[in-house]
Amino acid sequence: MVVLKDRPFLQGDVELDLGHISITNHTFEKAGRFKSDPTREVFVNVMDIDVKQVKIDYNQKQCQITPPFDIKVQYEALNYTP
């Protein structure tokens, strides 16, 4: 749970419940990363971030700002070339 102070003229806090977070990482070979040599295979790192049941409430759950939602992000970065 992350608690953020709202605007100075309001008394309540914004509460961010991050739910369940899963982060996985794997490396694999992939071709087509370079336009100059599309057949060249390179290694890439892929990070999968999966967050379930994120909620945003206000003032100790007196008001629900958003209903629970999920976030899925896949980040791919070049590792090195063979």
N, CA, C and O atoms as a CHARMM CRD file, in Angstrom:
* protein
*
  328
    1    1 MET  N      0.84500  -1.17100   0.00000 PROA 1      0.00000
    2    1 MET  CA     0.00000   0.00000   0.00000 PROA 1      0.00000
    3    1 MET  C      0.89300   1.23800   0.00000 PROA 1      0.00000
    4    1 MET  O      1.79800   1.36000   0.82600 PROA 1      0.00000
    5    2 VAL  N      0.63700   2.13900  -0.91700 PROA 2      0.00000
    6    2 VAL  CA     1.36000   3.40500  -0.99900 PROA 2      0.00000
    7    2 VAL  C      0.36800   4.50800  -0.67500 PROA 2      0.00000
    8    2 VAL  O     -0.70100   4.57200  -1.28200 PROA 2      0.00000
    9    3 VAL  N      0.69900   5.36900   0.26100 PROA 3      0.00000
   10    3 VAL  CA    -0.18100   6.47100   0.66200 PROA 3      0.00000
   11    3 VAL  C      0.44700   7.77600   0.20300 PROA 3      0.00000
   12    3 VAL  O      1.59000   8.08500   0.53900 PROA 3      0.00000
   13    4 LEU  N     -0.32200   8.53800  -0.57300 PROA 4      0.00000
   14    4 LEU  CA     0.14700   9.81900  -1.10100 PROA 4      0.00000
   15    4 LEU  C     -0.69000  10.94500  -0.51600 PROA 4      0.00000
   16    4 LEU  O     -1.91000  10.82300  -0.40700 PROA 4      0.00000
   17    5 LYS  N     -0.05200  12.01800  -0.14700 PROA 5      0.00000
   18    5 LYS  CA    -0.77400  13.19000   0.35100 PROA 5      0.00000
   19    5 LYS  C     -1.45700  13.87000  -0.81500 PROA 5      0.00000
   20    5 LYS  O     -0.83100  14.14400  -1.83900 PROA 5      0.00000
   21    6 ASP  N     -2.75300  14.14300  -0.65700 PROA 6      0.00000
   22    6 ASP  CA    -3.50600  14.82600  -1.70300 PROA 6      0.00000
   23    6 ASP  C     -3.18900  16.32100  -1.64800 PROA 6      0.00000
   24    6 ASP  O     -2.27500  16.73700  -0.93800 PROA 6      0.00000
   25    7 ARG  N     -3.91800  17.09800  -2.37100 PROA 7      0.00000
   26    7 ARG  CA    -3.69000  18.54500  -2.41100 PROA 7      0.00000
   27    7 ARG  C     -3.74500  19.15400  -1.00400 PROA 7      0.00000
   28    7 ARG  O     -4.46200  18.65100  -0.14000 PROA 7      0.00000
   29    8 PRO  N     -3.00200  20.21800  -0.77600 PROA 8      0.00000
   30    8 PRO  CA    -2.88100  20.78700   0.57900 PROA 8      0.00000
   31    8 PRO  C     -4.21100  21.19700   1.21200 PROA 8      0.00000
   32    8 PRO  O     -4.33200  21.17200   2.43700 PROA 8      0.00000
   33    9 PHE  N     -5.19700  21.56900   0.42300 PROA 9      0.00000
   34    9 PHE  CA    -6.44900  22.04100   1.00100 PROA 9      0.00000
   35    9 PHE  C     -7.42800  20.90400   1.29800 PROA 9      0.00000
   36    9 PHE  O     -8.52500  21.16100   1.79400 PROA 9      0.00000
   37   10 LEU  N     -7.06000  19.65500   1.00800 PROA 10     0.00000
   38   10 LEU  CA    -7.90200  18.49900   1.33400 PROA 10     0.00000
   39   10 LEU  C     -7.28700  17.71700   2.48200 PROA 10     0.00000
   40   10 LEU  O     -6.06500  17.66500   2.61500 PROA 10     0.00000
   41   11 GLN  N     -8.11100  17.12000   3.29700 PROA 11     0.00000
   42   11 GLN  CA    -7.63900  16.43100   4.49700 PROA 11     0.00000
   43   11 GLN  C     -7.24100  14.97600   4.25800 PROA 11     0.00000
   44   11 GLN  O     -6.40400  14.44600   4.98900 PROA 11     0.00000
   45   12 GLY  N     -7.81600  14.32100   3.25800 PROA 12     0.00000
   46   12 GLY  CA    -7.58300  12.88900   3.04900 PROA 12     0.00000
   47   12 GLY  C     -6.30600  12.59000   2.28100 PROA 12     0.00000
   48   12 GLY  O     -5.61900  13.48500   1.78700 PROA 12     0.00000
   49   13 ASP  N     -6.01800  11.30900   2.20000 PROA 13     0.00000
   50   13 ASP  CA    -4.85800  10.81700   1.45100 PROA 13     0.00000
   51   13 ASP  C     -5.33500   9.93100   0.30100 PROA 13     0.00000
   52   13 ASP  O     -6.40500   9.32700   0.37600 PROA 13     0.00000
   53   14 VAL  N     -4.54100   9.86000  -0.74900 PROA 14     0.00000
   54   14 VAL  CA    -4.78800   8.94000  -1.84600 PROA 14     0.00000
   55   14 VAL  C     -4.02600   7.65400  -1.53000 PROA 14     0.00000
   56   14 VAL  O     -2.82700   7.69100  -1.25600 PROA 14     0.00000
   57   15 GLU  N     -4.72400   6.51900  -1.56700 PROA 15     0.00000
   58   15 GLU  CA    -4.11400   5.23500  -1.22500 PROA 15     0.00000
   59   15 GLU  C     -4.04400   4.36000  -2.46800 PROA 15     0.00000
   60   15 GLU  O     -5.06200   4.10500  -3.11200 PROA 15     0.00000
   61   16 LEU  N     -2.85200   3.90500  -2.80300 PROA 16     0.00000
   62   16 LEU  CA    -2.62000   3.07900  -3.97500 PROA 16     0.00000
   63   16 LEU  C     -2.24600   1.67800  -3.50400 PROA 16     0.00000
   64   16 LEU  O     -1.17000   1.46800  -2.94400 PROA 16     0.00000
   65   17 ASP  N     -3.14400   0.72000  -3.73700 PROA 17     0.00000
   66   17 ASP  CA    -2.89600  -0.68100  -3.39700 PROA 17     0.00000
   67   17 ASP  C     -2.36800  -1.36700  -4.64700 PROA 17     0.00000
   68   17 ASP  O     -3.10100  -1.51000  -5.62600 PROA 17     0.00000
   69   18 LEU  N     -1.10900  -1.79400  -4.63300 PROA 18     0.00000
   70   18 LEU  CA    -0.47200  -2.36500  -5.81500 PROA 18     0.00000
   71   18 LEU  C     -0.86700  -3.81000  -6.07800 PROA 18     0.00000
   72   18 LEU  O     -0.42800  -4.37400  -7.08100 PROA 18     0.00000
   73   19 GLY  N     -1.65600  -4.42300  -5.24500 PROA 19     0.00000
   74   19 GLY  CA    -2.15600  -5.77200  -5.49600 PROA 19     0.00000
   75   19 GLY  C     -1.04600  -6.80400  -5.52100 PROA 19     0.00000
   76   19 GLY  O     -0.14900  -6.78400  -4.67800 PROA 19     0.00000
   77   20 HSD  N     -1.10900  -7.71400  -6.49900 PROA 20     0.00000
   78   20 HSD  CA    -0.13700  -8.80600  -6.63200 PROA 20     0.00000
   79   20 HSD  C      0.77000  -8.51300  -7.82500 PROA 20     0.00000
   80   20 HSD  O      0.29700  -8.34000  -8.94800 PROA 20     0.00000
   81   21 ILE  N      2.08800  -8.45800  -7.56800 PROA 21     0.00000
   82   21 ILE  CA     3.05800  -8.12100  -8.60200 PROA 21     0.00000
   83   21 ILE  C      3.88900  -9.36000  -8.94300 PROA 21     0.00000
   84   21 ILE  O      4.41800 -10.02600  -8.05300 PROA 21     0.00000
   85   22 SER  N      3.99600  -9.65700 -10.22900 PROA 22     0.00000
   86   22 SER  CA     4.82100 -10.76500 -10.70700 PROA 22     0.00000
   87   22 SER  C      5.76600 -10.22000 -11.77100 PROA 22     0.00000
   88   22 SER  O      5.32900  -9.59700 -12.73900 PROA 22     0.00000
   89   23 ILE  N      7.07200 -10.46000 -11.58600 PROA 23     0.00000
   90   23 ILE  CA     8.07100  -9.99700 -12.54700 PROA 23     0.00000
   91   23 ILE  C      8.91500 -11.20000 -12.96200 PROA 23     0.00000
   92   23 ILE  O      9.49600 -11.88400 -12.11900 PROA 23     0.00000
   93   24 THR  N      8.97500 -11.45000 -14.27100 PROA 24     0.00000
   94   24 THR  CA     9.81100 -12.52600 -14.79200 PROA 24     0.00000
   95   24 THR  C     10.73000 -11.95500 -15.86900 PROA 24     0.00000
   96   24 THR  O     10.42700 -10.94100 -16.49900 PROA 24     0.00000
   97   25 ASN  N     11.85300 -12.63000 -16.06000 PROA 25     0.00000
   98   25 ASN  CA    12.84700 -12.16800 -17.01400 PROA 25     0.00000
   99   25 ASN  C     13.39300 -13.37300 -17.76700 PROA 25     0.00000
  100   25 ASN  O     13.67000 -14.40700 -17.15900 PROA 25     0.00000
  101   26 HSD  N     13.55000 -13.25600 -19.07700 PROA 26     0.00000
  102   26 HSD  CA    14.17400 -14.32000 -19.85700 PROA 26     0.00000
  103   26 HSD  C     14.92000 -13.70800 -21.04800 PROA 26     0.00000
  104   26 HSD  O     14.66400 -12.57500 -21.45700 PROA 26     0.00000
  105   27 THR  N     15.85200 -14.50500 -21.58900 PROA 27     0.00000
  106   27 THR  CA    16.66700 -14.08300 -22.72200 PROA 27     0.00000
  107   27 THR  C     16.45200 -15.05800 -23.87100 PROA 27     0.00000
  108   27 THR  O     16.37300 -16.26800 -23.66100 PROA 27     0.00000
  109   28 PHE  N     16.35800 -14.52300 -25.09300 PROA 28     0.00000
  110   28 PHE  CA    16.24700 -15.39200 -26.25900 PROA 28     0.00000
  111   28 PHE  C     16.86100 -14.72600 -27.47400 PROA 28     0.00000
  112   28 PHE  O     17.12900 -13.52400 -27.46900 PROA 28     0.00000
  113   29 GLU  N     17.08200 -15.52300 -28.52400 PROA 29     0.00000
  114   29 GLU  CA    17.63200 -15.01000 -29.77400 PROA 29     0.00000
  115   29 GLU  C     16.50600 -14.51900 -30.66500 PROA 29     0.00000
  116   29 GLU  O     15.43500 -15.12300 -30.72300 PROA 29     0.00000
  117   30 LYS  N     16.76300 -13.40300 -31.36800 PROA 30     0.00000
  118   30 LYS  CA    15.73700 -12.82800 -32.21900 PROA 30     0.00000
  119   30 LYS  C     16.39700 -12.21200 -33.44200 PROA 30     0.00000
  120   30 LYS  O     17.43500 -11.56000 -33.33500 PROA 30     0.00000
  121   31 ALA  N     15.79200 -12.42100 -34.60000 PROA 31     0.00000
  122   31 ALA  CA    16.27800 -11.81100 -35.83000 PROA 31     0.00000
  123   31 ALA  C     15.40200 -10.61300 -36.16600 PROA 31     0.00000
  124   31 ALA  O     14.28000 -10.49500 -35.67400 PROA 31     0.00000
  125   32 GLY  N     15.92400  -9.72400 -37.01000 PROA 32     0.00000
  126   32 GLY  CA    15.13300  -8.59200 -37.47300 PROA 32     0.00000
  127   32 GLY  C     15.22500  -7.34100 -36.61400 PROA 32     0.00000
  128   32 GLY  O     14.43300  -6.41600 -36.79800 PROA 32     0.00000
  129   33 ARG  N     16.15600  -7.28700 -35.69300 PROA 33     0.00000
  130   33 ARG  CA    16.29600  -6.08600 -34.85300 PROA 33     0.00000
  131   33 ARG  C     17.01900  -4.95500 -35.59500 PROA 33     0.00000
  132   33 ARG  O     16.82500  -3.78300 -35.27200 PROA 33     0.00000
  133   34 PHE  N     17.84700  -5.29900 -36.58200 PROA 34     0.00000
  134   34 PHE  CA    18.60000  -4.29300 -37.32200 PROA 34     0.00000
  135   34 PHE  C     18.06500  -4.19900 -38.74100 PROA 34     0.00000
  136   34 PHE  O     17.98600  -5.21100 -39.43700 PROA 34     0.00000
  137   35 LYS  N     17.70100  -3.01500 -39.17600 PROA 35     0.00000
  138   35 LYS  CA    17.20500  -2.82800 -40.54200 PROA 35     0.00000
  139   35 LYS  C     18.31000  -3.05500 -41.57000 PROA 35     0.00000
  140   35 LYS  O     18.03600  -3.50400 -42.68300 PROA 35     0.00000
  141   36 SER  N     19.53300  -2.75500 -41.21300 PROA 36     0.00000
  142   36 SER  CA    20.64700  -2.92200 -42.14700 PROA 36     0.00000
  143   36 SER  C     20.99000  -4.39700 -42.38200 PROA 36     0.00000
  144   36 SER  O     21.54000  -4.74400 -43.42700 PROA 36     0.00000
  145   37 ASP  N     20.66900  -5.26200 -41.42000 PROA 37     0.00000
  146   37 ASP  CA    20.93200  -6.70200 -41.53900 PROA 37     0.00000
  147   37 ASP  C     19.81400  -7.47000 -40.84300 PROA 37     0.00000
  148   37 ASP  O     20.00200  -7.94200 -39.72200 PROA 37     0.00000
  149   38 PRO  N     18.64600  -7.60700 -41.48800 PROA 38     0.00000
  150   38 PRO  CA    17.48600  -8.22500 -40.82800 PROA 38     0.00000
  151   38 PRO  C     17.64600  -9.70300 -40.51100 PROA 38     0.00000
  152   38 PRO  O     16.89400 -10.23700 -39.69600 PROA 38     0.00000
  153   39 THR  N     18.61800 -10.38700 -41.14000 PROA 39     0.00000
  154   39 THR  CA    18.80800 -11.81200 -40.84800 PROA 39     0.00000
  155   39 THR  C     19.73300 -12.03500 -39.64700 PROA 39     0.00000
  156   39 THR  O     19.82300 -13.15100 -39.13500 PROA 39     0.00000
  157   40 ARG  N     20.40200 -11.00500 -39.20800 PROA 40     0.00000
  158   40 ARG  CA    21.33100 -11.12300 -38.07400 PROA 40     0.00000
  159   40 ARG  C     20.55500 -11.38800 -36.79000 PROA 40     0.00000
  160   40 ARG  O     19.62300 -10.66000 -36.45100 PROA 40     0.00000
  161   41 GLU  N     20.95100 -12.43400 -36.08600 PROA 41     0.00000
  162   41 GLU  CA    20.28600 -12.76300 -34.82400 PROA 41     0.00000
  163   41 GLU  C     21.02900 -12.12300 -33.66100 PROA 41     0.00000
  164   41 GLU  O     22.26000 -12.10000 -33.63000 PROA 41     0.00000
  165   42 VAL  N     20.27800 -11.61200 -32.72100 PROA 42     0.00000
  166   42 VAL  CA    20.83100 -10.98600 -31.52300 PROA 42     0.00000
  167   42 VAL  C     20.11500 -11.56000 -30.30300 PROA 42     0.00000
  168   42 VAL  O     19.03400 -12.13700 -30.42600 PROA 42     0.00000
  169   43 PHE  N     20.71300 -11.40200 -29.14500 PROA 43     0.00000
  170   43 PHE  CA    20.07900 -11.81200 -27.90500 PROA 43     0.00000
  171   43 PHE  C     19.33700 -10.61500 -27.31000 PROA 43     0.00000
  172   43 PHE  O     19.86800  -9.50500 -27.27700 PROA 43     0.00000
  173   44 VAL  N     18.13700 -10.84000 -26.85000 PROA 44     0.00000
  174   44 VAL  CA    17.35600  -9.79000 -26.19400 PROA 44     0.00000
  175   44 VAL  C     16.90000 -10.27800 -24.82200 PROA 44     0.00000
  176   44 VAL  O     16.61100 -11.45900 -24.62700 PROA 44     0.00000
  177   45 ASN  N     16.84500  -9.35000 -23.89000 PROA 45     0.00000
  178   45 ASN  CA    16.27000  -9.61100 -22.57100 PROA 45     0.00000
  179   45 ASN  C     14.82900  -9.14300 -22.58900 PROA 45     0.00000
  180   45 ASN  O     14.53700  -8.04100 -23.05300 PROA 45     0.00000
  181   46 VAL  N     13.93000  -9.96600 -22.09000 PROA 46     0.00000
  182   46 VAL  CA    12.52400  -9.61600 -22.01100 PROA 46     0.00000
  183   46 VAL  C     12.10000  -9.66500 -20.55000 PROA 46     0.00000
  184   46 VAL  O     12.31100 -10.66400 -19.86200 PROA 46     0.00000
  185   47 MET  N     11.50200  -8.57300 -20.08700 PROA 47     0.00000
  186   47 MET  CA    10.99300  -8.50100 -18.71800 PROA 47     0.00000
  187   47 MET  C      9.46800  -8.39600 -18.78800 PROA 47     0.00000
  188   47 MET  O      8.92700  -7.45900 -19.37500 PROA 47     0.00000
  189   48 ASP  N      8.79600  -9.35400 -18.19200 PROA 48     0.00000
  190   48 ASP  CA     7.33400  -9.34700 -18.12300 PROA 48     0.00000
  191   48 ASP  C      6.91400  -8.88100 -16.73600 PROA 48     0.00000
  192   48 ASP  O      7.28800  -9.48900 -15.73300 PROA 48     0.00000
  193   49 ILE  N      6.14800  -7.81800 -16.67800 PROA 49     0.00000
  194   49 ILE  CA     5.63900  -7.27700 -15.41300 PROA 49     0.00000
  195   49 ILE  C      4.12600  -7.42200 -15.44400 PROA 49     0.00000
  196   49 ILE  O      3.45600  -6.87200 -16.31900 PROA 49     0.00000
  197   50 ASP  N      3.59300  -8.16900 -14.48200 PROA 50     0.00000
  198   50 ASP  CA     2.15900  -8.43700 -14.41500 PROA 50     0.00000
  199   50 ASP  C      1.65900  -8.02800 -13.03100 PROA 50     0.00000
  200   50 ASP  O      2.06800  -8.59800 -12.01900 PROA 50     0.00000
  201   51 VAL  N      0.77900  -7.04400 -12.99800 PROA 51     0.00000
  202   51 VAL  CA     0.23600  -6.53600 -11.73600 PROA 51     0.00000
  203   51 VAL  C     -1.27000  -6.74500 -11.76200 PROA 51     0.00000
  204   51 VAL  O     -1.94900  -6.31200 -12.69300 PROA 51     0.00000
  205   52 LYS  N     -1.78900  -7.40900 -10.73700 PROA 52     0.00000
  206   52 LYS  CA    -3.21500  -7.71000 -10.68700 PROA 52     0.00000
  207   52 LYS  C     -3.86400  -7.01800  -9.48200 PROA 52     0.00000
  208   52 LYS  O     -3.26600  -6.89800  -8.41300 PROA 52     0.00000
  209   53 GLN  N     -5.08300  -6.57800  -9.68700 PROA 53     0.00000
  210   53 GLN  CA    -5.91500  -5.98600  -8.63000 PROA 53     0.00000
  211   53 GLN  C     -5.33100  -4.69400  -8.05500 PROA 53     0.00000
  212   53 GLN  O     -5.25600  -4.53500  -6.83600 PROA 53     0.00000
  213   54 VAL  N     -4.92100  -3.78000  -8.92200 PROA 54     0.00000
  214   54 VAL  CA    -4.47800  -2.45600  -8.49000 PROA 54     0.00000
  215   54 VAL  C     -5.72200  -1.63600  -8.16000 PROA 54     0.00000
  216   54 VAL  O     -6.67500  -1.61000  -8.93800 PROA 54     0.00000
  217   55 LYS  N     -5.71500  -0.97000  -7.01200 PROA 55     0.00000
  218   55 LYS  CA    -6.85200  -0.14000  -6.60000 PROA 55     0.00000
  219   55 LYS  C     -6.35700   1.22400  -6.16100 PROA 55     0.00000
  220   55 LYS  O     -5.26500   1.35000  -5.60600 PROA 55     0.00000
  221   56 ILE  N     -7.16400   2.24300  -6.41200 PROA 56     0.00000
  222   56 ILE  CA    -6.86100   3.58000  -5.92200 PROA 56     0.00000
  223   56 ILE  C     -8.06500   4.05900  -5.12200 PROA 56     0.00000
  224   56 ILE  O     -9.16700   4.18800  -5.65600 PROA 56     0.00000
  225   57 ASP  N     -7.84600   4.32200  -3.84100 PROA 57     0.00000
  226   57 ASP  CA    -8.90700   4.77800  -2.93200 PROA 57     0.00000
  227   57 ASP  C     -8.52900   6.14000  -2.36100 PROA 57     0.00000
  228   57 ASP  O     -7.39200   6.59600  -2.48000 PROA 57     0.00000
  229   58 TYR  N     -9.51100   6.76700  -1.74200 PROA 58     0.00000
  230   58 TYR  CA    -9.29000   8.07200  -1.12700 PROA 58     0.00000
  231   58 TYR  C     -9.77100   8.04600   0.31100 PROA 58     0.00000
  232   58 TYR  O    -10.84400   7.51700   0.60100 PROA 58     0.00000
  233   59 ASN  N     -8.98200   8.61400   1.21200 PROA 59     0.00000
  234   59 ASN  CA    -9.34300   8.84200   2.60500 PROA 59     0.00000
  235   59 ASN  C     -9.77600   7.55700   3.30100 PROA 59     0.00000
  236   59 ASN  O    -10.93500   7.40800   3.68600 PROA 59     0.00000
  237   60 GLN  N     -8.84100   6.63900   3.45600 PROA 60     0.00000
  238   60 GLN  CA    -9.04900   5.37600   4.16500 PROA 60     0.00000
  239   60 GLN  C    -10.23600   4.60100   3.60600 PROA 60     0.00000
  240   60 GLN  O    -11.10800   4.15500   4.35100 PROA 60     0.00000
  241   61 LYS  N    -10.25600   4.45000   2.30600 PROA 61     0.00000
  242   61 LYS  CA   -11.25400   3.66000   1.57500 PROA 61     0.00000
  243   61 LYS  C    -12.67900   4.19600   1.68700 PROA 61     0.00000
  244   61 LYS  O    -13.63500   3.45100   1.47200 PROA 61     0.00000
  245   62 GLN  N    -12.83000   5.46900   2.01700 PROA 62     0.00000
  246   62 GLN  CA   -14.17000   6.06700   2.04600 PROA 62     0.00000
  247   62 GLN  C    -14.69700   6.27900   0.63700 PROA 62     0.00000
  248   62 GLN  O    -15.90800   6.27500   0.41700 PROA 62     0.00000
  249   63 CYS  N    -13.79500   6.46600  -0.31500 PROA 63     0.00000
  250   63 CYS  CA   -14.19200   6.72400  -1.69500 PROA 63     0.00000
  251   63 CYS  C    -13.25800   5.95200  -2.62700 PROA 63     0.00000
  252   63 CYS  O    -12.03600   6.05700  -2.51900 PROA 63     0.00000
  253   64 GLN  N    -13.84000   5.17800  -3.53800 PROA 64     0.00000
  254   64 GLN  CA   -13.05100   4.41900  -4.49900 PROA 64     0.00000
  255   64 GLN  C    -12.84400   5.27000  -5.75400 PROA 64     0.00000
  256   64 GLN  O    -13.80800   5.61000  -6.44000 PROA 64     0.00000
  257   65 ILE  N    -11.59000   5.61300  -6.05300 PROA 65     0.00000
  258   65 ILE  CA   -11.29700   6.44000  -7.21600 PROA 65     0.00000
  259   65 ILE  C    -11.37800   5.60300  -8.48900 PROA 65     0.00000
  260   65 ILE  O    -11.92700   6.05500  -9.49400 PROA 65     0.00000
  261   66 THR  N    -10.83600   4.39000  -8.45200 PROA 66     0.00000
  262   66 THR  CA   -10.93700   3.48100  -9.59400 PROA 66     0.00000
  263   66 THR  C    -11.30900   2.09000  -9.10100 PROA 66     0.00000
  264   66 THR  O    -10.91400   1.69100  -8.00600 PROA 66     0.00000
  265   67 PRO  N    -12.06400   1.35400  -9.89900 PROA 67     0.00000
  266   67 PRO  CA   -12.28500  -0.05000  -9.54400 PROA 67     0.00000
  267   67 PRO  C    -10.98500  -0.82100  -9.76500 PROA 67     0.00000
  268   67 PRO  O    -10.11000  -0.34300 -10.48700 PROA 67     0.00000
  269   68 PRO  N    -10.83900  -1.98800  -9.16900 PROA 68     0.00000
  270   68 PRO  CA    -9.60900  -2.76500  -9.35800 PROA 68     0.00000
  271   68 PRO  C     -9.34300  -3.04400 -10.83900 PROA 68     0.00000
  272   68 PRO  O    -10.26200  -3.34100 -11.60200 PROA 68     0.00000
  273   69 PHE  N     -8.07400  -2.94400 -11.23000 PROA 69     0.00000
  274   69 PHE  CA    -7.69300  -3.19400 -12.62400 PROA 69     0.00000
  275   69 PHE  C     -6.34700  -3.90200 -12.65600 PROA 69     0.00000
  276   69 PHE  O     -5.63100  -3.94700 -11.65500 PROA 69     0.00000
  277   70 ASP  N     -6.01100  -4.45600 -13.82300 PROA 70     0.00000
  278   70 ASP  CA    -4.75500  -5.18400 -14.01700 PROA 70     0.00000
  279   70 ASP  C     -3.85900  -4.40800 -14.98100 PROA 70     0.00000
  280   70 ASP  O     -4.33800  -3.66300 -15.83600 PROA 70     0.00000
  281   71 ILE  N     -2.53800  -4.60200 -14.82200 PROA 71     0.00000
  282   71 ILE  CA    -1.55800  -3.98600 -15.70700 PROA 71     0.00000
  283   71 ILE  C     -0.61600  -5.08700 -16.18500 PROA 71     0.00000
  284   71 ILE  O     -0.13200  -5.88300 -15.38000 PROA 71     0.00000
  285   72 LYS  N     -0.35800  -5.13500 -17.48500 PROA 72     0.00000
  286   72 LYS  CA     0.60700  -6.08600 -18.02700 PROA 72     0.00000
  287   72 LYS  C      1.54600  -5.32200 -18.95000 PROA 72     0.00000
  288   72 LYS  O      1.10800  -4.67900 -19.90300 PROA 72     0.00000
  289   73 VAL  N      2.84700  -5.40000 -18.65600 PROA 73     0.00000
  290   73 VAL  CA     3.86500  -4.69000 -19.43300 PROA 73     0.00000
  291   73 VAL  C      4.93100  -5.70300 -19.84000 PROA 73     0.00000
  292   73 VAL  O      5.36000  -6.52800 -19.03300 PROA 73     0.00000
  293   74 GLN  N      5.35300  -5.63000 -21.10300 PROA 74     0.00000
  294   74 GLN  CA     6.46700  -6.44900 -21.56900 PROA 74     0.00000
  295   74 GLN  C      7.53600  -5.50200 -22.10400 PROA 74     0.00000
  296   74 GLN  O      7.29300  -4.73200 -23.03400 PROA 74     0.00000
  297   75 TYR  N      8.71200  -5.56900 -21.50800 PROA 75     0.00000
  298   75 TYR  CA     9.82900  -4.69900 -21.87500 PROA 75     0.00000
  299   75 TYR  C     10.91300  -5.54700 -22.51200 PROA 75     0.00000
  300   75 TYR  O     11.34200  -6.55500 -21.94900 PROA 75     0.00000
  301   76 GLU  N     11.35200  -5.12900 -23.69100 PROA 76     0.00000
  302   76 GLU  CA    12.38100  -5.88300 -24.42400 PROA 76     0.00000
  303   76 GLU  C     13.58400  -4.97500 -24.66200 PROA 76     0.00000
  304   76 GLU  O     13.43500  -3.84700 -25.13300 PROA 76     0.00000
  305   77 ALA  N     14.78400  -5.47600 -24.33000 PROA 77     0.00000
  306   77 ALA  CA    16.00300  -4.68800 -24.51500 PROA 77     0.00000
  307   77 ALA  C     17.09500  -5.55900 -25.12300 PROA 77     0.00000
  308   77 ALA  O     17.23000  -6.73800 -24.79700 PROA 77     0.00000
  309   78 LEU  N     17.86700  -4.95100 -26.01100 PROA 78     0.00000
  310   78 LEU  CA    18.96600  -5.64200 -26.66000 PROA 78     0.00000
  311   78 LEU  C     20.01600  -6.02700 -25.62200 PROA 78     0.00000
  312   78 LEU  O     20.42600  -5.19500 -24.81300 PROA 78     0.00000
  313   79 ASN  N     20.45100  -7.28100 -25.64300 PROA 79     0.00000
  314   79 ASN  CA    21.44900  -7.75800 -24.69500 PROA 79     0.00000
  315   79 ASN  C     22.83800  -7.70300 -25.33100 PROA 79     0.00000
  316   79 ASN  O     23.67500  -6.89500 -24.93000 PROA 79     0.00000
  317   80 TYR  N     23.07800  -8.55300 -26.31100 PROA 80     0.00000
  318   80 TYR  CA    24.34200  -8.52200 -27.03400 PROA 80     0.00000
  319   80 TYR  C     24.17600  -9.33400 -28.32400 PROA 80     0.00000
  320   80 TYR  O     23.18000 -10.03500 -28.50000 PROA 80     0.00000
  321   81 THR  N     25.14300  -9.23100 -29.20400 PROA 81     0.00000
  322   81 THR  CA    25.07700  -9.96900 -30.46200 PROA 81     0.00000
  323   81 THR  C     26.07600 -11.11900 -30.44700 PROA 81     0.00000
  324   81 THR  O     27.17000 -10.97300 -29.90200 PROA 81     0.00000
  325   82 PRO  N     25.72100 -12.26600 -31.03900 PROA 82     0.00000
  326   82 PRO  CA    26.65800 -13.40200 -31.05200 PROA 82     0.00000
  327   82 PRO  C     27.77600 -13.19000 -32.06600 PROA 82     0.00000
  328   82 PRO  O     28.65000 -14.04500 -32.20800 PROA 82     0.00000
